């Protein structure tokens, strides 16, 4: 089932994607289930928003594709390499990626994102998928120069607008058969099957939940393939994952 969060007629709602329409739900399906109001809204008339707003946190996994670890000049981590992004970094499809004045080099990182559906602590790999609400697309935008100069990643990955997600959440996503492609201004920059991940989805969820409690709505970013690179004012970044659609975001550097 594909779920969208959208705005229409001065309200924000959730809907099930049904061809070209959104079947409006009575509330957030993560908490209220899938009861519908009977209303249908054409997707063309709606503005799609970030499909999930983390109540707590965004968890990232660094260097989870071998070729990306190589291009960064480091070894592949033996265990998932975790970091956090604030929930204020989350934005939606079509929203601007805002280049901060503190950075001279901001880069894209297309990724698969896990949306946690239940309170999750010390879950096993075998039961990890029982705690997943669905999957969506993310762009783990990173100020690469600040990442290197700071020696840790919080500031580099934590700016407002540095975690676009969307356009939908798929509750039945078949990730083993999917491919991720990132384009900048229509030019392919990243392309890899999701099976190239070093640590798979179940391992990541189990490992993260052994460190801290995952709450409903929390997002886990699963790492980016090789090919990361800079984005500039006026660029458009597209991250596409088979079955999840395309997450598109323009890039802007404010004046002053």
Order of alpha helices (4+ residues) and beta strands (2+ residues): beta-beta-beta-alpha-beta-beta-beta-alpha-beta-beta-beta-beta-beta-beta-beta-alpha-alpha-beta-beta-beta-alpha-beta-beta-beta-beta
